[in-house]
Amino acid sequence: MVRLLGRSGTRSPLRPGAAPSARQRREAGPSRWHPMAGLRSVVGGRSVAGQVFLLVVVIVLLLVVAAVVALVLQVRHDTTQEARNRSLAVAETFANAPGTVEALESPDPTAVLQPRAEAAREQSKVDFVVVMNTDGIRYTHPKPDRIGKQFVGTIAPALAGESVTEEIEGTIGHLVQAVVPVKDPDGQVVGLVSAGITTKNVGGTADRQLPLVLAAAAVALALATAGAALVSRRLLRQTHGLGPHEMTRMYEHHDAVLHAVREGVLILDDSGTLLLANDEAHRLLGLPADAEGRHILGLGLDPGTADLLASGRVATDEVHRVGDRLLAVNQRTTESAGGPPGSVATLRDSTELRALSGRAETARERLNMLYDAGVGIGTSLDVTRTAEELTELAVPRFADFVTVDLFDAVLGGGQPDAAAALSRTALSGIRKDAPLYPVGERIRFVGSSPQGHSLGTGRGVLEPRLGEAPGWQAQDLERSAQIVEYGIHSLITVPLRAGTLVLGVVSFWRLEKPEPFDADELVLAEELVARAAVSIDNARRYTREHSMAVTLQRSLLPRNLPEQGALEIAYRYLPAQAGVGGDWFDVLPLSGARVALVVGDVVGHGLYAAATMGRLRTAVHNFSALDLPPDELIALLDELVGRIDQDETEEDGNAPVTGATCLYAVYDPVSRRCTVARAGHPPPALIRPDGSVEFPEVPAGPPLGLGGLPFETAELELAEGSRLVLYTDGLVEDRERDIDVGLEMLREALGRAGQSPEDTCRVVLDSQLTARSSDDIALIVARTRAVAADQVAEWPVPADPAAVGEVRAAVTRQLAEWGLDELSFTTELILSELVTNALRYGGGPIHVRVLRDRNLICEVFDSSSTSPHLRYATMTDEGGRGLFLVAQLAERWGTRYLPAGKVIWAEQPLP
């Protein structure tokens, strides 16, 4: 500021002939700031820095002198006091010592007391111990020639029985002596004892310490002088060598200019701390009295103005609203002119433009709010969330409370019904205790209410004064009175219209602003709601389509698992939050008490993926009825997906290529073996009965639809009680997590899961799911069971027609053991026909197996690959009725092909 005002011409010129001032010397160039010149200026005392230096040195010198004098005086006082105390103590001790009274009464007191007195004097470090009679005649003295002479000092108080201490000039110099009485047992004074010490002996230590004290004072003075020199040199740089008169004159001009101008002036350092603000700046900004020295962001200014001043950026006539004023702000940095880092800002009151600028600001705010509505409403395809975004945007920028009421059908994605009730879907406000209907409340608006009028006419309604609106109060007299008493005084209602559909109504309530809503604000509210209505209708349509897709997908998935005894099954299916996917699963009972498990995943989301999933699931059902091995079944699926792609491409050249993965596993409870094949699908997990978890090595194979590559199988031997876990990739993989991480997390979850499949499903989903899954998840947990050995019976069949009777007899006996005598007749007929067919048309070896599971299963093995066919025999045919008879007697029958032949089987329900 010194440099700034100096260049503005506010400092008066020097009188003609005067020596150049410090400012003129400064402007002459940097060469004048020589260190020796600065030192001479400090010592000379002509500048403010020099005068400060001299003043500091004088003050420090006076303090040092005062300290030394005080120390000397204190030492002297302490010396005298020590001498008094020591002499009195020695005299009293000797006077009261045993034998002193007897010695005084002896014929020769000196002979007795002189040695004692000298011994006491040497031990107590006093100069003399004198014993005398009541007339003051000495009996003892350090100098024997003084014995018998009159004592020098005051003895009258001692003769009166009192001790006395005094300072005198004795024969050995200035001393302090004490005289105390010696009393006999009757209390009579029979003598006196005096002890004394010269002050030079007591104060000798202090005299020896005085040079050290003086040396320390000299060092302190030197350090203080050096420090004052450093401070004065810095002050010299800060004041640029100005003298007191120059600085006084400069600051007088500075204050006059700073406080006289009608523009606010602010000076800030580079950190945003306010260094100076003139009176006009205080008035325009409403600054507190202690504003200087505080950060500009902590002075309660409006954010725009505070951010500009704190940033230090260059600004030219930027208009900012501060309270009821419009201020034009200009700001420049102080570094550009060689000054210290910081900025200087000037403020000019432009309140005359308030009306025009106010309208422009209002228009800008409304445009900003409409723009924010365009980008901030409809970020999700959720009806409720979209309504909440509308209320959050409008509070508190436009209204103090905003409510959105939608027809129930809209929330479910359906068409609104004008006669139905509405549900309060969203509510936002500046307070939480407003007496408005809460979220979730079902409301029927009366026709006289603003909401009812908006729903009926499809136009917005302005109710400037709610306390004077009987039609609005008729909606709910008690709640209306509470709202008015709460302070809400103005209302705008706007219908949510999407084309010809009215989806609901939005209400804007005003509380704090005393002015009621006006017509311009009604127009703004209608525009704001119109933009929100498009997003809400889009969300409604998406909800409807999503519900349809979910319904379609769930109709294509199994609703109930079929009954079977080989596996204990638990499963979970979770559709994706972002859209319906193509994950599916199935549990398919096969012949021979075997069960097939299948999980698959069609790439993509939506109806196309769901429809493709339905086609693949149907194909798996059909292919599984052929009792094909897993690799052959997946190969047929691969061909099917390839044909689907060809058909879609021929119909529409832009049709997406179908991508799908699949895993197919067949478990045999008799052999406890599981055959698995997969096409691009994640591997299964296996939990052994001891709780260990592994991912068996199953050849991956390419995804379905690529074609040209074979598929391989893996055969697993599973102990009874093992759990086989099949899943889709949505469980272990997403955009934020690699599949390897997901598999490891799955391993940890399976390791701590309980024994039951249901508990396993629960633990896995609780540990693996994210807040919003981006893909479908299908999960199957199957715990294996085994068919006991006593429930299986096998017999080899010789290549002799007579063996048929033996087989019938053996089966009859076995059924009797199982308690199934009721099935003996039909079982004999079925096996007779099947064994006869094998002997006539098949090849050896032949054997029969009967299983007792949920059904009674009869199986005939032979080495021929020729499949028998059911036909209707005519009246004249001699044969051809065997399989027809089997089909009539059995609940199901069929053929299963093996690498070494085939199996013809038939199932009968147990009684």
Secondary structure, 3 states (H helix, E strand, C coil): CHHHHHHCCCCCCCCCCCCCCHHHHHHCCHHHCCHHHHHHHHHHCCCHHHHHHHHHHHHHHHHHHHHHHHHHHHHHHHHHHHHHHHHHHHHHHHHCCCCHHHHHHCCCHHHHHHHHHHHHHHHHCCCEEEEECCCCEECCCCCHHHCCCECCCCCHHHHCCCCEEEEEEECCEEEEEEEEEEECCCCCEEEEEEEEEEHHHHCHHHHHHHHHHHHHHHHHHHHHHHHHHHHHHHHHHHHCCCCHHHHHHHHHHHHHHHHHCCCEEEEEECCCEEEEECHHHHHHHCCCCCCCCCEHHHCCCCHHHHHHHHHCCCEEEEEEEECCEEEEEEEEECHHHCCCCEEEEEEEECHHHHHHHHHHHHHHHHHHHHHHHHHHCCCCCCHHHHHHHHHHHHCCCCCCEEEEEEEHHHHCCCCCCCCCCEEEEEEEECCCCCCCCCCCCEECCCCCCHHHHHHHHCCCEEECCHHHCHHHHCCCHHHHHHHHHHCCCEEEEEEEEECCEEEEEEEEEECCCCCCCCHHHHHHHHHHHHHHHHHHHHHHHHHHHHHHHHHHHHHHCCCCCCCCCCEEEEEEEECCCCCCEEEEEEEEECHHHCEEEEEEEEEEECHHHHHHHHHHHHHHHHHHHCCCCHHHHHHHHHHHHHHHHHHHHHHCCCCCCCCEEEEEEEEECCCCEEEEEEECCCCCEEECCCCCEECCCCCCCCCECCCCCCCCEEEEECCCCCEEEEECHHHCCECCECHHHHHHHHHHHHHCCCCCHHHHHHHHHHHHCCCCCCCCEEEEEEEECCCCHHHEEEEEECCCCCHHHHHHHHHHHHHHHHCCHHHHHHHHHHHHHHHHHHHHHCCCCEEEEEEECCEEEEEEEECCCCCCCCCCCCCCCCCCCHHHHHHHHCCEEEEEEECCEEEEEEEEECC
